[in-house]
Amino acid sequence: MKKILERTPCFTDPESPPTKMPDFFSPIVIAGVRSLMYQRDILFEWLKMTEGMRAFISHRMSTAEEFHAKLEKAREKKEAARDEVERLRRESKEAEHLRKEREAVEAKCQESEENARLRKEIDELRSGLAAQKELEEEYQKQVDEMYFVGYRCCMKKNDITRDTPSFSSDDEDDALDGSS
């Protein structure tokens, strides 16, 4: 083994081995290593940036899901509001119809009340007219009786026994003319 080691120059040379990097490796190898180290730094930066983008995108996706959930709630509220508006329109039409019916019924009621009042007034007027006719007949009867009583009294007073006067033939023309 000694012979093998003696053949290797690094073991036989009294010089110390080089400790500087450029002396040990060739400049191309050093440039390649430096390039690899720079690429490693860039790759780590890209990895950090990718992780940040992944976190941002996942956050945005959860935000998008929240947005979609809010959008769905808004659509549901819109549909509910649309249904409520339709219901209110139907109720408004029904209320308008009921108001018109109520006005018609009130008009009929007022008309029937007016007719009843007029019938009552007509009945009162008829009964008043009938009472007035009875009073007039009674009054005429009393007037006739008074006239008859007065006529009889006058006949008795004047001692007239006949109701119809007896005129001579000459006086009949005068009596008929109204001059006596």
Biotite code that builds the C-alpha atoms (Angstrom):
import biotite.structure as struc

atoms = struc.array([
    struc.Atom([0.000, 0.000, 0.000], chain_id="A", res_id=1, res_name="MET", atom_name="CA", element="C"),
    struc.Atom([2.875, 2.110, 0.600], chain_id="A", res_id=2, res_name="LYS", atom_name="CA", element="C"),
    struc.Atom([3.826, 1.783, -2.993], chain_id="A", res_id=3, res_name="LYS", atom_name="CA", element="C"),
    struc.Atom([0.410, 2.938, -4.124], chain_id="A", res_id=4, res_name="ILE", atom_name="CA", element="C"),
    struc.Atom([0.484, 5.932, -1.862], chain_id="A", res_id=5, res_name="LEU", atom_name="CA", element="C"),
    struc.Atom([3.895, 6.873, -3.030], chain_id="A", res_id=6, res_name="GLU", atom_name="CA", element="C"),
    struc.Atom([2.719, 6.983, -6.555], chain_id="A", res_id=7, res_name="ARG", atom_name="CA", element="C"),
    struc.Atom([0.078, 9.598, -5.722], chain_id="A", res_id=8, res_name="THR", atom_name="CA", element="C"),
    struc.Atom([1.704, 13.043, -5.936], chain_id="A", res_id=9, res_name="PRO", atom_name="CA", element="C"),
    struc.Atom([-0.341, 14.670, -3.181], chain_id="A", res_id=10, res_name="CYS", atom_name="CA", element="C"),
    struc.Atom([1.003, 12.256, -0.641], chain_id="A", res_id=11, res_name="PHE", atom_name="CA", element="C"),
    struc.Atom([4.564, 12.489, -1.760], chain_id="A", res_id=12, res_name="THR", atom_name="CA", element="C"),
    struc.Atom([4.834, 16.271, -2.338], chain_id="A", res_id=13, res_name="ASP", atom_name="CA", element="C"),
    struc.Atom([5.888, 18.274, 0.613], chain_id="A", res_id=14, res_name="PRO", atom_name="CA", element="C"),
    struc.Atom([3.655, 21.156, -0.555], chain_id="A", res_id=15, res_name="GLU", atom_name="CA", element="C"),
    struc.Atom([0.543, 21.835, 1.336], chain_id="A", res_id=16, res_name="SER", atom_name="CA", element="C"),
    struc.Atom([-2.724, 21.426, -0.489], chain_id="A", res_id=17, res_name="PRO", atom_name="CA", element="C"),
    struc.Atom([-4.381, 24.574, -1.779], chain_id="A", res_id=18, res_name="PRO", atom_name="CA", element="C"),
    struc.Atom([-7.000, 26.051, 0.537], chain_id="A", res_id=19, res_name="THR", atom_name="CA", element="C"),
    struc.Atom([-8.304, 28.734, -1.769], chain_id="A", res_id=20, res_name="LYS", atom_name="CA", element="C"),
    struc.Atom([-11.343, 27.895, -3.795], chain_id="A", res_id=21, res_name="MET", atom_name="CA", element="C"),
    struc.Atom([-10.079, 29.280, -7.119], chain_id="A", res_id=22, res_name="PRO", atom_name="CA", element="C"),
    struc.Atom([-6.919, 27.248, -6.794], chain_id="A", res_id=23, res_name="ASP", atom_name="CA", element="C"),
    struc.Atom([-8.775, 24.049, -6.062], chain_id="A", res_id=24, res_name="PHE", atom_name="CA", element="C"),
    struc.Atom([-11.557, 24.349, -8.741], chain_id="A", res_id=25, res_name="PHE", atom_name="CA", element="C"),
    struc.Atom([-11.414, 25.727, -12.225], chain_id="A", res_id=26, res_name="SER", atom_name="CA", element="C"),
    struc.Atom([-13.092, 29.108, -12.917], chain_id="A", res_id=27, res_name="PRO", atom_name="CA", element="C"),
    struc.Atom([-15.846, 27.471, -15.015], chain_id="A", res_id=28, res_name="ILE", atom_name="CA", element="C"),
    struc.Atom([-16.834, 25.219, -12.173], chain_id="A", res_id=29, res_name="VAL", atom_name="CA", element="C"),
    struc.Atom([-16.855, 28.158, -9.783], chain_id="A", res_id=30, res_name="ILE", atom_name="CA", element="C"),
    struc.Atom([-19.032, 30.188, -12.166], chain_id="A", res_id=31, res_name="ALA", atom_name="CA", element="C"),
    struc.Atom([-21.395, 27.225, -12.489], chain_id="A", res_id=32, res_name="GLY", atom_name="CA", element="C"),
    struc.Atom([-21.643, 26.866, -8.726], chain_id="A", res_id=33, res_name="VAL", atom_name="CA", element="C"),
    struc.Atom([-22.287, 30.575, -8.304], chain_id="A", res_id=34, res_name="ARG", atom_name="CA", element="C"),
    struc.Atom([-24.955, 30.408, -11.007], chain_id="A", res_id=35, res_name="SER", atom_name="CA", element="C"),
    struc.Atom([-26.564, 27.470, -9.236], chain_id="A", res_id=36, res_name="LEU", atom_name="CA", element="C"),
    struc.Atom([-26.548, 29.381, -5.938], chain_id="A", res_id=37, res_name="MET", atom_name="CA", element="C"),
    struc.Atom([-28.128, 32.425, -7.631], chain_id="A", res_id=38, res_name="TYR", atom_name="CA", element="C"),
    struc.Atom([-30.761, 30.193, -9.271], chain_id="A", res_id=39, res_name="GLN", atom_name="CA", element="C"),
    struc.Atom([-31.413, 28.590, -5.898], chain_id="A", res_id=40, res_name="ARG", atom_name="CA", element="C"),
    struc.Atom([-32.045, 32.040, -4.364], chain_id="A", res_id=41, res_name="ASP", atom_name="CA", element="C"),
    struc.Atom([-34.350, 32.951, -7.257], chain_id="A", res_id=42, res_name="ILE", atom_name="CA", element="C"),
    struc.Atom([-36.190, 29.640, -6.920], chain_id="A", res_id=43, res_name="LEU", atom_name="CA", element="C"),
    struc.Atom([-36.681, 30.227, -3.182], chain_id="A", res_id=44, res_name="PHE", atom_name="CA", element="C"),
    struc.Atom([-38.029, 33.725, -3.932], chain_id="A", res_id=45, res_name="GLU", atom_name="CA", element="C"),
    struc.Atom([-40.377, 32.242, -6.539], chain_id="A", res_id=46, res_name="TRP", atom_name="CA", element="C"),
    struc.Atom([-41.434, 29.626, -4.011], chain_id="A", res_id=47, res_name="LEU", atom_name="CA", element="C"),
    struc.Atom([-42.237, 32.343, -1.441], chain_id="A", res_id=48, res_name="LYS", atom_name="CA", element="C"),
    struc.Atom([-44.082, 34.326, -4.114], chain_id="A", res_id=49, res_name="MET", atom_name="CA", element="C"),
    struc.Atom([-45.997, 31.195, -5.198], chain_id="A", res_id=50, res_name="THR", atom_name="CA", element="C"),
    struc.Atom([-46.954, 30.431, -1.596], chain_id="A", res_id=51, res_name="GLU", atom_name="CA", element="C"),
    struc.Atom([-48.125, 34.039, -1.194], chain_id="A", res_id=52, res_name="GLY", atom_name="CA", element="C"),
    struc.Atom([-50.120, 33.810, -4.423], chain_id="A", res_id=53, res_name="MET", atom_name="CA", element="C"),
    struc.Atom([-51.604, 30.508, -3.300], chain_id="A", res_id=54, res_name="ARG", atom_name="CA", element="C"),
    struc.Atom([-52.656, 32.085, 0.020], chain_id="A", res_id=55, res_name="ALA", atom_name="CA", element="C"),
    struc.Atom([-54.034, 35.127, -1.832], chain_id="A", res_id=56, res_name="PHE", atom_name="CA", element="C"),
    struc.Atom([-55.942, 32.969, -4.324], chain_id="A", res_id=57, res_name="ILE", atom_name="CA", element="C"),
    struc.Atom([-57.333, 30.693, -1.615], chain_id="A", res_id=58, res_name="SER", atom_name="CA", element="C"),
    struc.Atom([-58.371, 33.778, 0.359], chain_id="A", res_id=59, res_name="HIS", atom_name="CA", element="C"),
    struc.Atom([-59.906, 35.252, -2.799], chain_id="A", res_id=60, res_name="ARG", atom_name="CA", element="C"),
    struc.Atom([-61.660, 31.989, -3.504], chain_id="A", res_id=61, res_name="MET", atom_name="CA", element="C"),
    struc.Atom([-63.147, 31.945, -0.025], chain_id="A", res_id=62, res_name="SER", atom_name="CA", element="C"),
    struc.Atom([-64.054, 35.603, -0.545], chain_id="A", res_id=63, res_name="THR", atom_name="CA", element="C"),
    struc.Atom([-65.561, 34.654, -3.904], chain_id="A", res_id=64, res_name="ALA", atom_name="CA", element="C"),
    struc.Atom([-67.536, 31.898, -2.207], chain_id="A", res_id=65, res_name="GLU", atom_name="CA", element="C"),
    struc.Atom([-68.739, 34.422, 0.363], chain_id="A", res_id=66, res_name="GLU", atom_name="CA", element="C"),
    struc.Atom([-69.563, 36.775, -2.498], chain_id="A", res_id=67, res_name="PHE", atom_name="CA", element="C"),
    struc.Atom([-71.504, 34.013, -4.272], chain_id="A", res_id=68, res_name="HIS", atom_name="CA", element="C"),
    struc.Atom([-73.334, 33.225, -1.034], chain_id="A", res_id=69, res_name="ALA", atom_name="CA", element="C"),
    struc.Atom([-74.185, 36.913, -0.599], chain_id="A", res_id=70, res_name="LYS", atom_name="CA", element="C"),
    struc.Atom([-75.246, 37.069, -4.244], chain_id="A", res_id=71, res_name="LEU", atom_name="CA", element="C"),
    struc.Atom([-77.551, 34.089, -3.740], chain_id="A", res_id=72, res_name="GLU", atom_name="CA", element="C"),
    struc.Atom([-79.017, 35.695, -0.608], chain_id="A", res_id=73, res_name="LYS", atom_name="CA", element="C"),
    struc.Atom([-79.549, 38.922, -2.552], chain_id="A", res_id=74, res_name="ALA", atom_name="CA", element="C"),
    struc.Atom([-81.279, 36.979, -5.337], chain_id="A", res_id=75, res_name="ARG", atom_name="CA", element="C"),
    struc.Atom([-83.487, 35.243, -2.781], chain_id="A", res_id=76, res_name="GLU", atom_name="CA", element="C"),
    struc.Atom([-84.328, 38.593, -1.181], chain_id="A", res_id=77, res_name="LYS", atom_name="CA", element="C"),
    struc.Atom([-85.070, 40.028, -4.625], chain_id="A", res_id=78, res_name="LYS", atom_name="CA", element="C"),
    struc.Atom([-87.407, 37.141, -5.398], chain_id="A", res_id=79, res_name="GLU", atom_name="CA", element="C"),
    struc.Atom([-89.067, 37.520, -2.006], chain_id="A", res_id=80, res_name="ALA", atom_name="CA", element="C"),
    struc.Atom([-89.457, 41.257, -2.606], chain_id="A", res_id=81, res_name="ALA", atom_name="CA", element="C"),
    struc.Atom([-90.883, 40.583, -6.079], chain_id="A", res_id=82, res_name="ARG", atom_name="CA", element="C"),
    struc.Atom([-93.354, 38.112, -4.585], chain_id="A", res_id=83, res_name="ASP", atom_name="CA", element="C"),
    struc.Atom([-94.256, 40.650, -1.893], chain_id="A", res_id=84, res_name="GLU", atom_name="CA", element="C"),
    struc.Atom([-94.779, 43.351, -4.539], chain_id="A", res_id=85, res_name="VAL", atom_name="CA", element="C"),
    struc.Atom([-97.034, 41.032, -6.528], chain_id="A", res_id=86, res_name="GLU", atom_name="CA", element="C"),
    struc.Atom([-98.968, 40.159, -3.379], chain_id="A", res_id=87, res_name="ARG", atom_name="CA", element="C"),
    struc.Atom([-99.332, 43.844, -2.521], chain_id="A", res_id=88, res_name="LEU", atom_name="CA", element="C"),
    struc.Atom([-100.527, 44.585, -6.071], chain_id="A", res_id=89, res_name="ARG", atom_name="CA", element="C"),
    struc.Atom([-103.134, 41.855, -5.818], chain_id="A", res_id=90, res_name="ARG", atom_name="CA", element="C"),
    struc.Atom([-104.223, 43.124, -2.405], chain_id="A", res_id=91, res_name="GLU", atom_name="CA", element="C"),
    struc.Atom([-104.330, 46.679, -3.749], chain_id="A", res_id=92, res_name="SER", atom_name="CA", element="C"),
    struc.Atom([-106.543, 45.601, -6.647], chain_id="A", res_id=93, res_name="LYS", atom_name="CA", element="C"),
    struc.Atom([-108.737, 43.641, -4.264], chain_id="A", res_id=94, res_name="GLU", atom_name="CA", element="C"),
    struc.Atom([-108.924, 46.622, -1.887], chain_id="A", res_id=95, res_name="ALA", atom_name="CA", element="C"),
    struc.Atom([-109.867, 48.898, -4.804], chain_id="A", res_id=96, res_name="GLU", atom_name="CA", element="C"),
    struc.Atom([-112.536, 46.417, -5.875], chain_id="A", res_id=97, res_name="HIS", atom_name="CA", element="C"),
    struc.Atom([-113.860, 46.189, -2.299], chain_id="A", res_id=98, res_name="LEU", atom_name="CA", element="C"),
    struc.Atom([-113.824, 50.000, -1.989], chain_id="A", res_id=99, res_name="ARG", atom_name="CA", element="C"),
    struc.Atom([-115.872, 50.309, -5.184], chain_id="A", res_id=100, res_name="LYS", atom_name="CA", element="C"),
    struc.Atom([-118.267, 47.639, -3.948], chain_id="A", res_id=101, res_name="GLU", atom_name="CA", element="C"),
    struc.Atom([-118.577, 49.417, -0.598], chain_id="A", res_id=102, res_name="ARG", atom_name="CA", element="C"),
    struc.Atom([-119.276, 52.723, -2.357], chain_id="A", res_id=103, res_name="GLU", atom_name="CA", element="C"),
    struc.Atom([-121.910, 51.028, -4.519], chain_id="A", res_id=104, res_name="ALA", atom_name="CA", element="C"),
    struc.Atom([-123.497, 49.404, -1.460], chain_id="A", res_id=105, res_name="VAL", atom_name="CA", element="C"),
    struc.Atom([-123.413, 52.719, 0.416], chain_id="A", res_id=106, res_name="GLU", atom_name="CA", element="C"),
    struc.Atom([-125.010, 54.447, -2.578], chain_id="A", res_id=107, res_name="ALA", atom_name="CA", element="C"),
    struc.Atom([-127.719, 51.761, -2.706], chain_id="A", res_id=108, res_name="LYS", atom_name="CA", element="C"),
    struc.Atom([-128.183, 52.051, 1.052], chain_id="A", res_id=109, res_name="CYS", atom_name="CA", element="C"),
    struc.Atom([-128.480, 55.838, 0.835], chain_id="A", res_id=110, res_name="GLN", atom_name="CA", element="C"),
    struc.Atom([-130.858, 55.469, -2.098], chain_id="A", res_id=111, res_name="GLU", atom_name="CA", element="C"),
    struc.Atom([-132.994, 52.969, -0.202], chain_id="A", res_id=112, res_name="SER", atom_name="CA", element="C"),
    struc.Atom([-132.931, 55.205, 2.897], chain_id="A", res_id=113, res_name="GLU", atom_name="CA", element="C"),
    struc.Atom([-133.924, 58.163, 0.717], chain_id="A", res_id=114, res_name="GLU", atom_name="CA", element="C"),
    struc.Atom([-136.701, 56.085, -0.873], chain_id="A", res_id=115, res_name="ASN", atom_name="CA", element="C"),
    struc.Atom([-137.908, 54.970, 2.566], chain_id="A", res_id=116, res_name="ALA", atom_name="CA", element="C"),
    struc.Atom([-137.818, 58.563, 3.799], chain_id="A", res_id=117, res_name="ARG", atom_name="CA", element="C"),
    struc.Atom([-139.720, 59.728, 0.706], chain_id="A", res_id=118, res_name="LEU", atom_name="CA", element="C"),
    struc.Atom([-142.286, 56.916, 1.100], chain_id="A", res_id=119, res_name="ARG", atom_name="CA", element="C"),
    struc.Atom([-142.751, 57.883, 4.734], chain_id="A", res_id=120, res_name="LYS", atom_name="CA", element="C"),
    struc.Atom([-143.100, 61.530, 3.721], chain_id="A", res_id=121, res_name="GLU", atom_name="CA", element="C"),
    struc.Atom([-145.597, 60.592, 1.002], chain_id="A", res_id=122, res_name="ILE", atom_name="CA", element="C"),
    struc.Atom([-147.565, 58.503, 3.508], chain_id="A", res_id=123, res_name="ASP", atom_name="CA", element="C"),
    struc.Atom([-147.523, 61.417, 5.954], chain_id="A", res_id=124, res_name="GLU", atom_name="CA", element="C"),
    struc.Atom([-148.646, 63.797, 3.205], chain_id="A", res_id=125, res_name="LEU", atom_name="CA", element="C"),
    struc.Atom([-151.402, 61.390, 2.124], chain_id="A", res_id=126, res_name="ARG", atom_name="CA", element="C"),
    struc.Atom([-152.573, 60.937, 5.696], chain_id="A", res_id=127, res_name="SER", atom_name="CA", element="C"),
    struc.Atom([-152.371, 64.717, 6.166], chain_id="A", res_id=128, res_name="GLY", atom_name="CA", element="C"),
    struc.Atom([-154.289, 65.228, 2.921], chain_id="A", res_id=129, res_name="LEU", atom_name="CA", element="C"),
    struc.Atom([-156.880, 62.661, 3.985], chain_id="A", res_id=130, res_name="ALA", atom_name="CA", element="C"),
    struc.Atom([-157.170, 64.362, 7.378], chain_id="A", res_id=131, res_name="ALA", atom_name="CA", element="C"),
    struc.Atom([-157.443, 67.738, 5.641], chain_id="A", res_id=132, res_name="GLN", atom_name="CA", element="C"),
    struc.Atom([-160.164, 66.381, 3.330], chain_id="A", res_id=133, res_name="LYS", atom_name="CA", element="C"),
    struc.Atom([-161.984, 64.987, 6.350], chain_id="A", res_id=134, res_name="GLU", atom_name="CA", element="C"),
    struc.Atom([-161.655, 68.350, 8.074], chain_id="A", res_id=135, res_name="LEU", atom_name="CA", element="C"),
    struc.Atom([-162.854, 70.134, 4.937], chain_id="A", res_id=136, res_name="GLU", atom_name="CA", element="C"),
    struc.Atom([-165.787, 67.737, 4.643], chain_id="A", res_id=137, res_name="GLU", atom_name="CA", element="C"),
    struc.Atom([-166.509, 68.184, 8.343], chain_id="A", res_id=138, res_name="GLU", atom_name="CA", element="C"),
    struc.Atom([-166.188, 71.943, 7.944], chain_id="A", res_id=139, res_name="TYR", atom_name="CA", element="C"),
    struc.Atom([-168.408, 71.907, 4.854], chain_id="A", res_id=140, res_name="GLN", atom_name="CA", element="C"),
    struc.Atom([-170.881, 69.770, 6.745], chain_id="A", res_id=141, res_name="LYS", atom_name="CA", element="C"),
    struc.Atom([-170.810, 72.230, 9.640], chain_id="A", res_id=142, res_name="GLN", atom_name="CA", element="C"),
    struc.Atom([-171.156, 75.140, 7.215], chain_id="A", res_id=143, res_name="VAL", atom_name="CA", element="C"),
    struc.Atom([-174.044, 73.405, 5.495], chain_id="A", res_id=144, res_name="ASP", atom_name="CA", element="C"),
    struc.Atom([-175.687, 72.639, 8.817], chain_id="A", res_id=145, res_name="GLU", atom_name="CA", element="C"),
    struc.Atom([-175.164, 76.209, 9.972], chain_id="A", res_id=146, res_name="MET", atom_name="CA", element="C"),
    struc.Atom([-176.523, 77.484, 6.706], chain_id="A", res_id=147, res_name="TYR", atom_name="CA", element="C"),
    struc.Atom([-179.456, 75.112, 6.957], chain_id="A", res_id=148, res_name="PHE", atom_name="CA", element="C"),
    struc.Atom([-180.014, 75.989, 10.629], chain_id="A", res_id=149, res_name="VAL", atom_name="CA", element="C"),
    struc.Atom([-179.663, 79.664, 9.789], chain_id="A", res_id=150, res_name="GLY", atom_name="CA", element="C"),
    struc.Atom([-182.005, 79.262, 6.860], chain_id="A", res_id=151, res_name="TYR", atom_name="CA", element="C"),
    struc.Atom([-184.608, 77.518, 9.036], chain_id="A", res_id=152, res_name="ARG", atom_name="CA", element="C"),
    struc.Atom([-184.162, 80.126, 11.745], chain_id="A", res_id=153, res_name="CYS", atom_name="CA", element="C"),
    struc.Atom([-184.611, 82.856, 9.197], chain_id="A", res_id=154, res_name="CYS", atom_name="CA", element="C"),
    struc.Atom([-187.710, 81.119, 7.833], chain_id="A", res_id=155, res_name="MET", atom_name="CA", element="C"),
    struc.Atom([-189.197, 80.786, 11.257], chain_id="A", res_id=156, res_name="LYS", atom_name="CA", element="C"),
    struc.Atom([-188.337, 84.314, 12.091], chain_id="A", res_id=157, res_name="LYS", atom_name="CA", element="C"),
    struc.Atom([-189.918, 85.626, 8.951], chain_id="A", res_id=158, res_name="ASN", atom_name="CA", element="C"),
    struc.Atom([-192.768, 83.191, 9.232], chain_id="A", res_id=159, res_name="ASP", atom_name="CA", element="C"),
    struc.Atom([-192.060, 81.491, 5.955], chain_id="A", res_id=160, res_name="ILE", atom_name="CA", element="C"),
    struc.Atom([-193.563, 78.065, 5.625], chain_id="A", res_id=161, res_name="THR", atom_name="CA", element="C"),
    struc.Atom([-192.477, 77.140, 2.124], chain_id="A", res_id=162, res_name="ARG", atom_name="CA", element="C"),
    struc.Atom([-188.917, 76.736, 0.966], chain_id="A", res_id=163, res_name="ASP", atom_name="CA", element="C"),
    struc.Atom([-189.502, 77.955, -2.533], chain_id="A", res_id=164, res_name="THR", atom_name="CA", element="C"),
    struc.Atom([-190.809, 81.463, -2.985], chain_id="A", res_id=165, res_name="PRO", atom_name="CA", element="C"),
    struc.Atom([-193.965, 81.991, -4.931], chain_id="A", res_id=166, res_name="SER", atom_name="CA", element="C"),
    struc.Atom([-193.726, 84.799, -7.378], chain_id="A", res_id=167, res_name="PHE", atom_name="CA", element="C"),
    struc.Atom([-196.259, 86.167, -9.637], chain_id="A", res_id=168, res_name="SER", atom_name="CA", element="C"),
    struc.Atom([-195.657, 85.668, -13.303], chain_id="A", res_id=169, res_name="SER", atom_name="CA", element="C"),
    struc.Atom([-194.412, 89.238, -13.725], chain_id="A", res_id=170, res_name="ASP", atom_name="CA", element="C"),
    struc.Atom([-192.032, 88.955, -10.846], chain_id="A", res_id=171, res_name="ASP", atom_name="CA", element="C"),
    struc.Atom([-190.524, 85.662, -12.011], chain_id="A", res_id=172, res_name="GLU", atom_name="CA", element="C"),
    struc.Atom([-188.478, 87.404, -14.686], chain_id="A", res_id=173, res_name="ASP", atom_name="CA", element="C"),
    struc.Atom([-187.212, 89.916, -12.157], chain_id="A", res_id=174, res_name="ASP", atom_name="CA", element="C"),
    struc.Atom([-186.373, 87.182, -9.665], chain_id="A", res_id=175, res_name="ALA", atom_name="CA", element="C"),
    struc.Atom([-184.551, 85.220, -12.292], chain_id="A", res_id=176, res_name="LEU", atom_name="CA", element="C"),
    struc.Atom([-182.485, 88.281, -13.280], chain_id="A", res_id=177, res_name="ASP", atom_name="CA", element="C"),
    struc.Atom([-181.432, 88.744, -9.696], chain_id="A", res_id=178, res_name="GLY", atom_name="CA", element="C"),
    struc.Atom([-183.161, 92.049, -8.981], chain_id="A", res_id=179, res_name="SER", atom_name="CA", element="C"),
    struc.Atom([-185.899, 91.937, -6.374], chain_id="A", res_id=180, res_name="SER", atom_name="CA", element="C"),
])
